[in-house]
Each structure stands twice: as structure tokens, then as C-alpha cells.
Amino acid sequence: MTYQMPPLDQLPDAAIALHRGAPDWRAAVRRAAEALTASGAADASYGERMIAMIEEYGPYIVIAPGLAMAHARPGPDVHGPGLVIVTLDEPVSFGHAYNDPVSVVIGIAATEADQHVASVAALANLFNDESVIPALAAARDTDEVRRLLAAASHPDLG
């Protein structure tokens, strides 16, 4: 079965967490894990696995200026595919040479490895427009986040 990422302009409120406090990158990743838990996609332990991936492989998840895409391999703590957007009240450093500090963290949970790869590829294309990340970071409510994601997903309609 081919995995289809849910339409970003239809993310539920539980999958969008705005202006969260995080004193460091670990806390920022935990905020994404909290949103994945609230949305029903994963258990809280998934957040610790996402942190372990960064500790092992470095800040590779910081894929664009201001944007981190937190994820870990599928496991028993993932209940279904999930995608969340978390904005931070103050940007944090992940230790990336070029793309720090981070103000938007996307959390991805997948039940199969190909889901994770498909999500990362689709999301990376979404953020080709560098203006999307600061606009998301400044968003005041979940509807504004969905509007920004919809516009970035379909730039030809804007």
C-alpha cells in the first residue's frame, strides 16, 4: 500500500502547537513528540527515540534555515502515520553549521520506513520557498498555519 501524506491544510488542531517554550533542542524535539502524542500518532517514548537519533547522527534534521524535521525509525511506540508542526517562542540551536537557530519543528511518525521517506521528500519540497518558515514561526493560530501550508503546497494557485 502506498503511503499518502495527509493534506497539510487539513492538519487537526492537535497536530499544530504554536509558540511553545523550549530552552534547548532536546526540549524542542519533546514539544514535537508531545504533539504527536496528542494527535494519537505515537507514545511519549517516541520523543526520546527522536532525540537519540540526533545524538547519534548529529543535527542532520535541520534541513533548512530555521526548520528541523524530527523523526525516528518506526517502532512499537508509533500507532499510525503522524505529522505535526510546532513553532517555538524563541529559536533554539541544534548545532547545525548553517541552518541554526530553529524556530519551526516538524515531527514525523511512521509505521513503515517508506512512509518516513515519502514524508521527508514531500515536506522538503514544500519548504523550497524560504519565506514559509518565518511565516509559520509568526503564525498566530492554527487556521493561519493551515493557510500557509496550503499556499506552499500549491504555489501555482496563489
N, C-alpha and C positions, 0 to 999 in steps of 0.2 A: 504494500500500500504506500502510495506517495504521500509524503507529509506536506501539508499546506499550512503556511503560517497564517494565523487569523488576520483579518483585515485590521490594520493598525488604527484606523479611525473608529473601530468598534471595540477597542480595549475597554473592559469593565473598570469602574472606578477603583476597585480593589487592586487593579494592576497598575495604577498610577499613584505614586506617592510624591508629593510636592514639598520642596523646601525642608527637607529632613536634616537634622543635625548629625554630623559625623566628624569627630576630631581627627580621624586618620583613615587611610584606605581600607583597613580591615572593617572599621565601623561602616564605611560607605557600602562595602560588599554585604555586610549584615543587613543593611537597610533594604537592599535588593532582595535578599533572602526572606526578610520579613514580608515583603510584598508578594513574593512567590508563595509563601505560606498562606497569606491572607487570601490569595486568589485560588487556593486549593491545589496548586501545581506541585508543591514539594513540602517536605518537612523542614523544620528549622536546621536539622543537621546538614542539609544540602549547602547552607551558607558556609559552614566550616569546611566542606569539601571544595567550595569555590575558592576560599582563602588558601587552602593547601595547594591548589593548582598554581596560584600566583606566587606563593612562597617557593614552590619547586621550579617554576619556569620563568619567573620574573614578570614584569609589567606588560607582557605581550597583549593583554586585554585592552590596553589603552590604544584604541585603533585610530583615533583622530583627535585633533586638539579639543580638549575638554570632555572627551567621551570615552567611557570604559564599558566593555561588554563582558560582564561577569557570567561565568558558566563553569560547569564541571561535567564529567562524563555521566552518562545515565547510570542510575543505581536504584536500590530499593526505596530510597527516600524521595524519589520522583514519582508522583502519582499520574501525571499526564503532561503533555506539552504546555509550557507556560512562557509568557513573555511579559516583563514588567518594565516600566520606566520610572526611575527615581531621580529627582532633582535634589541637589544639596544646597543648604542655605549658605554655606561657604565652601568654595572649591578646596579639594584636598590633593596632595601629591601622592602618586603611586610609584614614583621613582623612574618615570619614563623620560628619556633624554629630550624629546621634542614635544610631546603632546600633553604634558602636565601644565597646570593643575586641571583636575577633573571636576566638572560641575553636574554632569549627567551620567548616571549609571543605568545601563540596561541589563536586566537579569534574564537569563535564558535557562529553562529547564527542558530536557528532552528525555523521552523514554527509549529512544533508539539513536545511535550515533549519527545516522544520516539526517535526522531531524535537526540536530545541533548544527551540522554543516550547512544545511539549507537555510536555517535561520540566520546564521552569521553572514552568509553570502548576500541574502536579500537585504539585511539591515545595513551592511557595509555600503551597498549601492544607494540606499536611502539617504545616507549622510554624505554623499558626494557634494551636496550644497553646504558649504561651511557655515552659512547663516542659520541653519536649522538648530545647531547645538545651542548657541547662546539664546535663541528664541525659546527653545524648550526650557532652558535653565531659568528664564524670566517668566515663564507661564504662570498665571495666577490661579487657574482652575483646570480641572480635568477636561472640560469641553475645549479649552484653548489648546491643550496638548493634542487632543484628537484632531482638531482642525489643522494644526501644524503638521502632524504626521500624514494626514490625508493629502495636504498640499505637496509635501515632499514625496509622497508615493506616486502622485500623478501630476508632475510639474507641467505637463502639456495642457492641463485643464485650468491652470492658474493664470 
